[in-house]
Amino acid sequence: MVVIAVFLASELYDHETIVGEVSYRERIALPEGCSLVVAIFDVTPGSTRRPVASVSRRLGGEQVPLPFKLIYRPSVLEDGRDYALYGRIESPLREILFVTPDPVALPLDGRNVAIWLKSAQ
């Protein structure tokens, strides 16, 4: 029984955190009720570009830069595959307002990451 508890505890604490900010250059205020989504995607050539981890939150009238904290398990990242960060801001109706134009490399050194978005319209 103790072995199981130790295993479960190690699973709970086996995680990494990516911290950063999402911004865009356009001088447009976000409408009330938007959501921020940041995700790690498998971008290996020929992959289905599936997300392996993500975080989302409703913005309570916040404007850019928007902080985020993405917690993921390193065990979901397979050796020999390529991964990148993507971000987007959705309207209250789930329409994409701003999106990452290019993949953002995963930070390997624990530094904060900046994700720049462009208008999706």
N, CA, C and O atoms as a MOPAC input file, in Angstrom:
PM7 MOZYME 1SCF
protein

 N      0.81400 1    -1.19600 1     0.00000 1
 C      0.00000 1     0.00000 1     0.00000 1
 C      0.85800 1     1.26000 1     0.00000 1
 O      0.51600 1     2.23000 1    -0.67600 1
 N      1.93800 1     1.26800 1     0.72600 1
 C      2.82400 1     2.41800 1     0.77300 1
 C      3.46600 1     2.65000 1    -0.58300 1
 O      3.64000 1     3.79900 1    -0.98900 1
 N      3.81900 1     1.60100 1    -1.28600 1
 C      4.42500 1     1.71500 1    -2.61100 1
 C      3.47300 1     2.43000 1    -3.56000 1
 O      3.89500 1     3.28700 1    -4.33500 1
 N      2.21100 1     2.08600 1    -3.50300 1
 C      1.21400 1     2.73300 1    -4.35600 1
 C      1.11200 1     4.21000 1    -4.02400 1
 O      1.04400 1     5.04100 1    -4.93000 1
 N      1.10100 1     4.55000 1    -2.75400 1
 C      1.01000 1     5.95300 1    -2.33900 1
 C      2.21500 1     6.74200 1    -2.82300 1
 O      2.06900 1     7.87800 1    -3.27600 1
 N      3.40400 1     6.15600 1    -2.73500 1
 C      4.60700 1     6.83900 1    -3.20700 1
 C      4.52600 1     7.05200 1    -4.71100 1
 O      4.86400 1     8.13000 1    -5.20100 1
 N      4.08400 1     6.04400 1    -5.44800 1
 C      3.94300 1     6.16500 1    -6.89800 1
 C      2.95400 1     7.27100 1    -7.25500 1
 O      3.24800 1     8.10700 1    -8.11000 1
 N      1.79700 1     7.28700 1    -6.61800 1
 C      0.79200 1     8.30700 1    -6.90000 1
 C      1.29700 1     9.69300 1    -6.55100 1
 O      1.03000 1    10.64700 1    -7.28100 1
 N      2.01800 1     9.82200 1    -5.45200 1
 C      2.56100 1    11.12900 1    -5.06700 1
 C      3.57800 1    11.60900 1    -6.09900 1
 O      3.59400 1    12.79100 1    -6.44200 1
 N      4.42800 1    10.70700 1    -6.60100 1
 C      5.41200 1    11.12600 1    -7.60300 1
 C      4.72300 1    11.53500 1    -8.89800 1
 O      5.18700 1    12.45000 1    -9.57800 1
 N      3.62400 1    10.87500 1    -9.25100 1
 C      2.86100 1    11.25100 1   -10.44300 1
 C      2.25300 1    12.63800 1   -10.28500 1
 O      2.20700 1    13.40600 1   -11.24600 1
 N      1.78900 1    12.96600 1    -9.09400 1
 C      1.17900 1    14.27400 1    -8.86100 1
 C      2.18300 1    15.40600 1    -8.98900 1
 O      1.83200 1    16.50800 1    -9.41000 1
 N      3.43400 1    15.13800 1    -8.62600 1
 C      4.43000 1    16.20500 1    -8.62100 1
 C      5.38400 1    16.14500 1    -9.79800 1
 O      6.34000 1    16.91900 1    -9.85000 1
 N      5.15100 1    15.25300 1   -10.73900 1
 C      5.97900 1    15.13500 1   -11.92900 1
 C      5.45100 1    16.11300 1   -12.97700 1
 O      4.68400 1    15.73600 1   -13.86300 1
 N      5.87300 1    17.37800 1   -12.86100 1
 C      5.39800 1    18.37000 1   -13.81300 1
 C      6.42500 1    19.47800 1   -14.00800 1
 O      7.32300 1    19.67800 1   -13.19100 1
 N      6.26300 1    20.17800 1   -15.10200 1
 C      7.05800 1    21.36300 1   -15.43000 1
 C      6.08800 1    22.51000 1   -15.62500 1
 O      4.90900 1    22.29100 1   -15.90100 1
 N      6.57500 1    23.72300 1   -15.48500 1
 C      5.73500 1    24.90000 1   -15.64900 1
 C      6.37700 1    25.84800 1   -16.65300 1
 O      7.57100 1    26.13800 1   -16.57300 1
 N      5.58100 1    26.32200 1   -17.59100 1
 C      6.01100 1    27.35900 1   -18.52800 1
 C      5.24700 1    28.62200 1   -18.15500 1
 O      4.01800 1    28.62300 1   -18.09400 1
 N      5.98400 1    29.68800 1   -17.90700 1
 C      5.38900 1    30.96300 1   -17.50900 1
 C      5.72700 1    31.99400 1   -18.58200 1
 O      6.83100 1    32.00100 1   -19.12600 1
 N      4.77000 1    32.85900 1   -18.87800 1
 C      5.04800 1    33.89000 1   -19.86200 1
 C      3.90600 1    34.86700 1   -20.02400 1
 O      3.00200 1    34.95500 1   -19.19300 1
 N      3.97700 1    35.60500 1   -21.13600 1
 C      2.95600 1    36.59900 1   -21.46000 1
 C      2.57100 1    36.47200 1   -22.92500 1
 O      3.38200 1    36.10900 1   -23.77700 1
 N      1.30800 1    36.78100 1   -23.18800 1
 C      0.78400 1    36.81000 1   -24.54900 1
 C      0.44500 1    38.25700 1   -24.87600 1
 O     -0.19600 1    38.94700 1   -24.08300 1
 N      0.88000 1    38.71400 1   -26.05500 1
 C      0.62400 1    40.09300 1   -26.48000 1
 C      0.31100 1    40.12800 1   -27.96100 1
 O      0.50200 1    39.14300 1   -28.67500 1
 N     -0.16900 1    41.26700 1   -28.41000 1
 C     -0.31200 1    41.54200 1   -29.83400 1
 C     -0.00900 1    43.01500 1   -30.04500 1
 O     -0.12200 1    43.81700 1   -29.11800 1
 N      0.38000 1    43.37800 1   -31.28300 1
 C      0.80700 1    44.74700 1   -31.56900 1
 C     -0.34800 1    45.69000 1   -31.91400 1
 O     -0.24300 1    46.90200 1   -31.72200 1
 N     -1.43800 1    45.13700 1   -32.41800 1
 C     -2.56800 1    45.97200 1   -32.81600 1
 C     -3.06400 1    46.77400 1   -31.61100 1
 O     -3.06100 1    46.28500 1   -30.48100 1
 N     -3.48300 1    47.99000 1   -31.86600 1
 C     -4.00300 1    48.85200 1   -30.79700 1
 C     -5.52000 1    48.69100 1   -30.72200 1
 O     -6.27800 1    49.60200 1   -31.05400 1
 N     -5.93400 1    47.52100 1   -30.28200 1
 C     -7.34600 1    47.18000 1   -30.19100 1
 C     -7.59700 1    46.63500 1   -28.78400 1
 O     -6.88900 1    45.74200 1   -28.31900 1
 N     -8.59500 1    47.17500 1   -28.12600 1
 C     -8.96800 1    46.65100 1   -26.81100 1
 C     -9.78000 1    45.37600 1   -26.97800 1
 O    -10.58800 1    45.25700 1   -27.89900 1
 N     -9.56300 1    44.44400 1   -26.09400 1
 C    -10.32800 1    43.19700 1   -26.12300 1
 C    -11.71900 1    43.42500 1   -25.55400 1
 O    -11.87400 1    44.12800 1   -24.55500 1
 N    -12.73500 1    42.83600 1   -26.18400 1
 C    -14.08000 1    42.93100 1   -25.61700 1
 C    -14.17100 1    42.15400 1   -24.30600 1
 O    -13.37400 1    41.25000 1   -24.05800 1
 N    -15.11500 1    42.49700 1   -23.49400 1
 C    -15.36000 1    41.80400 1   -22.23000 1
 C    -15.71800 1    40.34500 1   -22.50600 1
 O    -16.45700 1    40.04800 1   -23.44500 1
 N    -15.19100 1    39.43900 1   -21.68400 1
 C    -15.57100 1    38.03400 1   -21.78600 1
 C    -14.72700 1    37.18000 1   -22.71400 1
 O    -15.09500 1    36.04200 1   -23.00700 1
 N    -13.60400 1    37.70400 1   -23.18200 1
 C    -12.72000 1    36.90400 1   -24.04000 1
 C    -12.01800 1    35.83200 1   -23.21400 1
 O    -12.01200 1    35.87800 1   -21.98300 1
 N    -11.42500 1    34.86100 1   -23.91800 1
 C    -10.65300 1    33.79900 1   -23.27200 1
 C     -9.27100 1    33.72100 1   -23.90100 1
 O     -9.09800 1    33.96200 1   -25.09500 1
 N     -8.29600 1    33.38100 1   -23.07500 1
 C     -6.92800 1    33.14900 1   -23.51700 1
 C     -6.66800 1    31.65400 1   -23.47300 1
 O     -7.00700 1    30.98900 1   -22.49400 1
 N     -6.06400 1    31.11900 1   -24.53900 1
 C     -5.69600 1    29.70500 1   -24.59300 1
 C     -4.23700 1    29.62900 1   -25.02000 1
 O     -3.83900 1    30.24300 1   -26.01000 1
 N     -3.44500 1    28.87300 1   -24.27000 1
 C     -2.05200 1    28.59200 1   -24.62400 1
 C     -1.89100 1    27.08100 1   -24.57300 1
 O     -2.31600 1    26.43700 1   -23.61400 1
 N     -1.26800 1    26.51000 1   -25.61900 1
 C     -1.15000 1    25.05400 1   -25.69600 1
 C      0.20600 1    24.64500 1   -26.25100 1
 O      0.84100 1    25.37500 1   -27.01100 1
 N      0.62600 1    23.45400 1   -25.84500 1
 C      1.79800 1    22.80200 1   -26.42700 1
 C      1.26800 1    21.83600 1   -27.47900 1
 O      0.40900 1    21.00200 1   -27.19300 1
 N      1.79000 1    21.95700 1   -28.70400 1
 C      1.37600 1    21.08100 1   -29.80200 1
 C      2.54500 1    20.24600 1   -30.28300 1
 O      3.69800 1    20.67600 1   -30.24100 1
 N      2.22900 1    19.05100 1   -30.73600 1
 C      3.19300 1    18.21100 1   -31.43700 1
 C      3.25300 1    18.73600 1   -32.86500 1
 O      2.26800 1    18.64500 1   -33.59800 1
 N      4.39700 1    19.28500 1   -33.27000 1
 C      4.53700 1    19.87700 1   -34.60200 1
 C      5.50200 1    19.07200 1   -35.48100 1
 O      6.03500 1    19.58800 1   -36.46400 1
 N      5.71600 1    17.82600 1   -35.12500 1
 C      6.57900 1    16.96300 1   -35.91600 1
 C      5.99000 1    16.82600 1   -37.31600 1
 O      4.78800 1    16.60100 1   -37.45300 1
 N      6.81900 1    16.95800 1   -38.36800 1
 C      6.28300 1    16.79700 1   -39.72600 1
 C      5.51200 1    15.48400 1   -39.86600 1
 O      5.98700 1    14.41600 1   -39.47800 1
 N      4.31200 1    15.59600 1   -40.43000 1
 C      3.44800 1    14.43600 1   -40.61300 1
 C      2.54900 1    14.13400 1   -39.42500 1
 O      1.72300 1    13.22200 1   -39.48200 1
 N      2.70500 1    14.90000 1   -38.34300 1
 C      1.85100 1    14.65300 1   -37.16800 1
 C      0.47700 1    15.28200 1   -37.37800 1
 O      0.26800 1    16.06700 1   -38.30300 1
 N     -0.43100 1    14.92600 1   -36.51700 1
 C     -1.78600 1    15.47100 1   -36.58700 1
 C     -1.89600 1    16.81500 1   -35.86600 1
 O     -2.99100 1    17.36000 1   -35.72500 1
 N     -0.77100 1    17.33900 1   -35.41600 1
 C     -0.72200 1    18.61600 1   -34.69000 1
 C     -1.70100 1    18.60800 1   -33.51600 1
 O     -2.52200 1    19.51300 1   -33.36200 1
 N     -1.59400 1    17.58600 1   -32.71200 1
 C     -2.47700 1    17.46000 1   -31.56000 1
 C     -1.88800 1    18.19000 1   -30.35500 1
 O     -0.67400 1    18.18400 1   -30.15400 1
 N     -2.74900 1    18.81800 1   -29.55600 1
 C     -2.24300 1    19.45100 1   -28.33700 1
 C     -1.91000 1    18.37800 1   -27.29500 1
 O     -2.64200 1    17.39900 1   -27.15000 1
 N     -0.82300 1    18.56600 1   -26.58600 1
 C     -0.45300 1    17.61800 1   -25.53400 1
 C     -0.68100 1    18.20900 1   -24.14600 1
 O     -0.72400 1    17.47700 1   -23.15700 1
 N     -0.82600 1    19.51700 1   -24.07100 1
 C     -1.14100 1    20.20000 1   -22.81200 1
 C     -1.65200 1    21.58900 1   -23.15400 1
 O     -1.24700 1    22.18200 1   -24.15400 1
 N     -2.53900 1    22.10100 1   -22.32100 1
 C     -3.04700 1    23.44900 1   -22.57500 1
 C     -3.56800 1    24.07100 1   -21.28400 1
 O     -3.81400 1    23.39200 1   -20.28700 1
 N     -3.72100 1    25.37500 1   -21.34600 1
 C     -4.33300 1    26.12800 1   -20.25800 1
 C     -5.22700 1    27.17400 1   -20.89800 1
 O     -4.88300 1    27.74600 1   -21.93300 1
 N     -6.36200 1    27.42000 1   -20.29000 1
 C     -7.24600 1    28.47300 1   -20.79000 1
 C     -7.87000 1    29.17300 1   -19.59700 1
 O     -8.05700 1    28.59500 1   -18.52700 1
 N     -8.18100 1    30.43300 1   -19.82200 1
 C     -8.85800 1    31.18500 1   -18.76300 1
 C     -9.63500 1    32.33100 1   -19.37400 1
 O     -9.25400 1    32.88900 1   -20.40300 1
 N    -10.72800 1    32.66700 1   -18.72000 1
 C    -11.55600 1    33.79500 1   -19.14700 1
 C    -10.87800 1    35.07100 1   -18.65300 1
 O    -10.39700 1    35.14500 1   -17.52300 1
 N    -10.85400 1    36.05800 1   -19.52000 1
 C    -10.23700 1    37.34300 1   -19.18500 1
 C    -11.29800 1    38.26600 1   -18.61000 1
 O    -12.30700 1    38.53500 1   -19.26100 1
 N    -11.08700 1    38.73300 1   -17.44300 1
 C    -12.04600 1    39.61600 1   -16.77900 1
 C    -11.77100 1    41.06800 1   -17.08700 1
 O    -11.52000 1    41.85700 1   -16.17600 1
 N    -11.81400 1    41.44000 1   -18.35800 1
 C    -11.55500 1    42.81700 1   -18.73700 1
 C    -10.07200 1    43.14800 1   -18.85300 1
 O     -9.70700 1    44.30600 1   -19.05200 1
 N     -9.21900 1    42.13900 1   -18.72800 1
 C     -7.78100 1    42.35800 1   -18.84400 1
 C     -7.40400 1    42.72100 1   -20.28200 1
 O     -8.10700 1    42.38700 1   -21.23500 1
 N     -6.29800 1    43.39800 1   -20.40100 1
 C     -5.74900 1    43.74000 1   -21.70900 1
 C     -4.30500 1    43.25000 1   -21.76600 1
 O     -3.72100 1    42.91100 1   -20.73600 1
 N     -3.73500 1    43.21200 1   -22.95500 1
 C     -2.37000 1    42.72400 1   -23.13200 1
 C     -1.37700 1    43.66300 1   -22.44500 1
 O     -1.61600 1    44.86600 1   -22.34500 1
 N     -0.27400 1    43.10700 1   -21.97800 1
 C      0.14100 1    41.70900 1   -22.03700 1
 C     -0.61900 1    40.85900 1   -21.01300 1
 O     -0.90900 1    41.30400 1   -19.90200 1
 N     -0.93000 1    39.62700 1   -21.41700 1
 C     -1.71600 1    38.70700 1   -20.59600 1
 C     -0.80900 1    37.60100 1   -20.05600 1
 O     -0.25100 1    36.83000 1   -20.83700 1
 N     -0.65600 1    37.51100 1   -18.74100 1
 C      0.19900 1    36.46700 1   -18.18600 1
 C     -0.46300 1    35.09600 1   -18.28100 1
 O     -1.68900 1    34.98000 1   -18.27700 1
 N      0.36700 1    34.06300 1   -18.36600 1
 C     -0.15200 1    32.69300 1   -18.34600 1
 C      0.83800 1    31.79500 1   -17.60900 1
 O      2.02000 1    32.11200 1   -17.47400 1
 N      0.31700 1    30.66700 1   -17.13800 1
 C      1.13600 1    29.62100 1   -16.51600 1
 C      0.59100 1    28.29100 1   -17.01900 1
 O     -0.54800 1    27.92300 1   -16.73000 1
 N      1.41300 1    27.57900 1   -17.77200 1
 C      1.03100 1    26.28700 1   -18.35000 1
 C      1.79300 1    25.19300 1   -17.61900 1
 O      3.02300 1    25.15400 1   -17.65900 1
 N      1.06900 1    24.31000 1   -16.95700 1
 C      1.67000 1    23.19400 1   -16.23100 1
 C      1.44500 1    21.93000 1   -17.05600 1
 O      0.32800 1    21.65400 1   -17.49400 1
 N      2.52300 1    21.16500 1   -17.26300 1
 C      2.40800 1    19.94100 1   -18.05400 1
 C      3.33200 1    18.87000 1   -17.47600 1
 O      4.23200 1    19.16000 1   -16.68900 1
 N      3.08900 1    17.64300 1   -17.88200 1
 C      3.94600 1    16.53100 1   -17.48200 1
 C      4.97000 1    16.27600 1   -18.57900 1
 O      4.58900 1    16.03900 1   -19.72500 1
 N      6.24200 1    16.32000 1   -18.26100 1
 C      7.26700 1    16.05100 1   -19.28200 1
 C      7.10800 1    14.67000 1   -19.92100 1
 O      7.55200 1    14.45900 1   -21.05000 1
 N      6.49200 1    13.74700 1   -19.22700 1
 C      6.32600 1    12.39500 1   -19.76600 1
 C      5.42400 1    12.36300 1   -20.99800 1
 O      5.43500 1    11.37300 1   -21.72900 1
 N      4.63800 1    13.42300 1   -21.25200 1
 C      3.79400 1    13.44700 1   -22.45300 1
 C      4.57600 1    13.86200 1   -23.69400 1
 O      4.08600 1    13.72100 1   -24.81500 1
 N      5.79400 1    14.37600 1   -23.49900 1
 C      6.64000 1    14.76900 1   -24.62500 1
 C      7.51000 1    13.57600 1   -25.02200 1
 O      8.36800 1    13.14100 1   -24.25500 1
 N      7.28300 1    13.06000 1   -26.21100 1
 C      7.99800 1    11.87600 1   -26.68100 1
 C      9.33800 1    12.26600 1   -27.29800 1
 O      9.43700 1    13.26800 1   -28.00600 1
 N     10.36700 1    11.46600 1   -27.02300 1
 C     11.67800 1    11.68400 1   -27.62100 1
 C     11.57000 1    11.59800 1   -29.13900 1
 O     10.81600 1    10.78400 1   -29.67200 1
 N     12.33300 1    12.44500 1   -29.82900 1
 C     12.35300 1    12.41900 1   -31.28700 1
 C     11.21900 1    13.19200 1   -31.94300 1
 O     11.12200 1    13.21500 1   -33.17000 1
 N     10.36100 1    13.82600 1   -31.15000 1
 C      9.25100 1    14.60800 1   -31.69200 1
 C      9.52300 1    16.07700 1   -31.42200 1
 O     10.29100 1    16.41900 1   -30.52200 1
 N      8.88900 1    16.94700 1   -32.20500 1
 C      9.04700 1    18.38900 1   -32.05400 1
 C      7.78700 1    18.97700 1   -31.43600 1
 O      6.67300 1    18.60000 1   -31.80000 1
 N      7.97000 1    19.90600 1   -30.49500 1
 C      6.85100 1    20.53400 1   -29.80000 1
 C      7.01800 1    22.04400 1   -29.82300 1
 O      8.13800 1    22.55400 1   -29.83100 1
 N      5.90100 1    22.75500 1   -29.83300 1
 C      5.92500 1    24.21600 1   -29.85400 1
 C      4.70200 1    24.75000 1   -29.11400 1
 O      3.71300 1    24.04600 1   -28.91200 1
 N      4.80300 1    26.01200 1   -28.71800 1
 C      3.70100 1    26.70400 1   -28.06000 1
 C      2.89400 1    27.48500 1   -29.08200 1
 O      3.44700 1    28.07200 1   -30.01200 1
 N      1.59200 1    27.48400 1   -28.90100 1
 C      0.68700 1    28.31200 1   -29.69200 1
 C     -0.26400 1    28.99400 1   -28.72300 1
 O     -0.59700 1    28.44400 1   -27.67400 1
 N     -0.69400 1    30.18700 1   -29.07900 1
 C     -1.65900 1    30.89700 1   -28.25700 1
 C     -2.77000 1    31.46400 1   -29.11700 1
 O     -2.62700 1    31.62500 1   -30.32900 1
 N     -3.87800 1    31.76200 1   -28.46100 1
 C     -4.98100 1    32.41800 1   -29.16400 1
 C     -5.85800 1    33.12700 1   -28.13900 1
 O     -5.88600 1    32.78000 1   -26.95900 1
 N     -6.56700 1    34.12700 1   -28.63500 1
 C     -7.57500 1    34.81800 1   -27.84000 1
 C     -8.89200 1    34.63500 1   -28.56700 1
 O     -9.00500 1    34.92300 1   -29.75800 1
 N     -9.89200 1    34.15100 1   -27.83400 1
 C    -11.20900 1    33.89200 1   -28.41000 1
 C    -12.22200 1    34.89000 1   -27.86600 1
 O    -12.12700 1    35.33000 1   -26.72000 1
 N    -13.18700 1    35.23700 1   -28.70000 1
 C    -14.28900 1    36.10600 1   -28.28300 1
 C    -15.21000 1    35.31400 1   -27.35300 1
 O    -15.06000 1    34.09900 1   -27.22200 1
 N    -16.15100 1    35.98700 1   -26.71200 1
 C    -17.11900 1    35.25500 1   -25.88500 1
 C    -17.91600 1    34.21300 1   -26.67900 1
 O    -18.44300 1    33.26500 1   -26.09800 1
 N    -18.00700 1    34.38500 1   -28.00600 1
 C    -18.71100 1    33.42100 1   -28.86500 1
 C    -17.76400 1    32.36000 1   -29.42400 1
 O    -18.13800 1    31.60000 1   -30.31700 1
 N    -16.53100 1    32.30700 1   -28.89700 1
 C    -15.49200 1    31.34700 1   -29.27900 1
 C    -14.93000 1    31.57200 1   -30.67700 1
 O    -14.34800 1    30.65900 1   -31.26100 1
 N    -15.09700 1    32.77000 1   -31.21800 1
 C    -14.44900 1    33.12400 1   -32.48200 1
 C    -13.00200 1    33.49100 1   -32.16800 1
 O    -12.72800 1    34.14600 1   -31.16300 1
 N    -12.08200 1    33.07100 1   -33.02600 1
 C    -10.67600 1    33.37600 1   -32.80000 1
 C    -10.41200 1    34.80900 1   -33.24600 1
 O    -10.59600 1    35.15100 1   -34.41400 1
 N     -9.97900 1    35.64400 1   -32.30100 1
 C     -9.67600 1    37.04900 1   -32.58400 1
 C     -8.20300 1    37.24700 1   -32.91100 1
 O     -7.85900 1    37.96700 1   -33.84900 1
 N     -7.34100 1    36.60900 1   -32.14000 1
 C     -5.89000 1    36.70200 1   -32.31400 1
 C     -5.30200 1    35.30700 1   -32.19400 1
 O     -5.77700 1    34.48300 1   -31.41300 1
 N     -4.24500 1    35.04900 1   -32.98900 1
 C     -3.65800 1    33.71000 1   -33.02300 1
 C     -2.15500 1    33.81300 1   -33.26600 1
 O     -1.67600 1    34.79200 1   -33.83700 1
 N     -1.42600 1    32.80400 1   -32.83000 1
 C      0.01400 1    32.72900 1   -33.05700 1
 C      0.26800 1    32.46500 1   -34.53400 1
 O     -0.20100 1    31.45400 1   -35.05700 1
 N      1.00400 1    33.34900 1   -35.23200 1
 C      1.27200 1    33.09500 1   -36.65600 1
 C      2.34300 1    32.02100 1   -36.86600 1
 O      2.30700 1    31.29700 1   -37.86100 1
 N      3.28500 1    31.91800 1   -35.94300 1
 C      4.38500 1    30.96200 1   -36.06300 1
 C      4.56900 1    30.23600 1   -34.73500 1
 O      4.30900 1    30.80800 1   -33.67700 1
 N      5.01100 1    28.99400 1   -34.78000 1
 C      5.23000 1    28.26700 1   -33.53200 1
 C      6.28600 1    28.95000 1   -32.67200 1
 O      7.21900 1    29.56600 1   -33.18700 1
 N      6.12800 1    28.83400 1   -31.37200 1
 C      7.07300 1    29.40500 1   -30.41100 1
 C      7.77400 1    28.23700 1   -29.72100 1
 O      7.12300 1    27.33900 1   -29.18600 1
 N      9.10000 1    28.25900 1   -29.73800 1
 C      9.87100 1    27.16100 1   -29.15000 1
 C      9.59300 1    27.02400 1   -27.66000 1
 O      9.41300 1    28.01300 1   -26.95000 1
 N      9.56300 1    25.77800 1   -27.20400 1
 C      9.41000 1    25.53700 1   -25.77400 1
 C     10.66900 1    26.03800 1   -25.06300 1
 O     11.78100 1    25.74000 1   -25.49800 1
 N     10.50800 1    26.78100 1   -23.99400 1
 C     11.70600 1    27.24700 1   -23.26400 1
 C     12.31400 1    26.07700 1   -22.49600 1
 O     11.63200 1    25.41900 1   -21.70900 1
 N     13.58500 1    25.82600 1   -22.72600 1
 C     14.25000 1    24.70800 1   -22.06600 1
 C     15.05900 1    25.16000 1   -20.85400 1
 O     15.57800 1    24.33400 1   -20.10300 1
 N     15.16400 1    26.45600 1   -20.67000 1
 C     16.01400 1    26.98000 1   -19.60400 1
 C     15.22300 1    27.59100 1   -18.45200 1
 O     15.81000 1    28.21500 1   -17.56700 1
 N     13.91300 1    27.42500 1   -18.44800 1
 C     13.09800 1    27.95700 1   -17.36500 1
 C     12.79000 1    29.43700 1   -17.46500 1
 O     12.15200 1    29.99400 1   -16.57100 1
 N     13.22700 1    30.08200 1   -18.52600 1
 C     12.95000 1    31.51300 1   -18.69500 1
 C     11.49300 1    31.73900 1   -19.08800 1
 O     10.83300 1    30.85400 1   -19.63300 1
 N     11.01400 1    32.94000 1   -18.80000 1
 C      9.67000 1    33.32200 1   -19.24700 1
 C      9.65400 1    33.39400 1   -20.76800 1
 O     10.67100 1    33.68500 1   -21.39900 1
 N      8.50300 1    33.12800 1   -21.34200 1
 C      8.36700 1    33.12100 1   -22.79800 1
 C      7.36800 1    34.20700 1   -23.20800 1
 O      6.38500 1    34.45700 1   -22.51100 1
 N      7.63400 1    34.83400 1   -24.32900 1
 C      6.72200 1    35.83600 1   -24.88800 1
 C      6.09000 1    35.24700 1   -26.14100 1
 O      6.78800 1    34.78800 1   -27.04400 1
 N      4.76600 1    35.26400 1   -26.18600 1
 C      4.03500 1    34.77500 1   -27.35500 1
 C      3.34700 1    35.97000 1   -27.99800 1
 O      2.52500 1    36.63900 1   -27.37200 1
 N      3.69400 1    36.23200 1   -29.26200 1
 C      3.09400 1    37.34500 1   -30.00000 1
 C      2.01400 1    36.81300 1   -30.92000 1
 O      2.23000 1    35.85400 1   -31.66200 1
 N      0.85600 1    37.43700 1   -30.86600 1
 C     -0.28400 1    37.04000 1   -31.68500 1
 C     -0.52600 1    38.06900 1   -32.78100 1
 O     -0.08400 1    39.21400 1   -32.69500 1
 N     -1.24600 1    37.62700 1   -33.82200 1
 C     -1.69700 1    38.51000 1   -34.89200 1
 C     -3.20000 1    38.39500 1   -35.00900 1
 O     -3.78800 1    37.38300 1   -34.62600 1
 N     -3.81200 1    39.42100 1   -35.53300 1
 C     -5.25900 1    39.40600 1   -35.74400 1
 C     -5.62300 1    38.25400 1   -36.66300 1
 O     -4.94100 1    38.01800 1   -37.66000 1
 N     -6.67500 1    37.54500 1   -36.34400 1
 C     -7.13600 1    36.43300 1   -37.17600 1
 C     -8.11800 1    36.90400 1   -38.23600 1
 O     -8.61100 1    36.10100 1   -39.02800 1
 N     -8.40300 1    38.19100 1   -38.25600 1
 C     -9.41500 1    38.70900 1   -39.19000 1
 C     -8.81700 1    39.44400 1   -40.34400 1
 O     -9.54400 1    39.93400 1   -41.20800 1

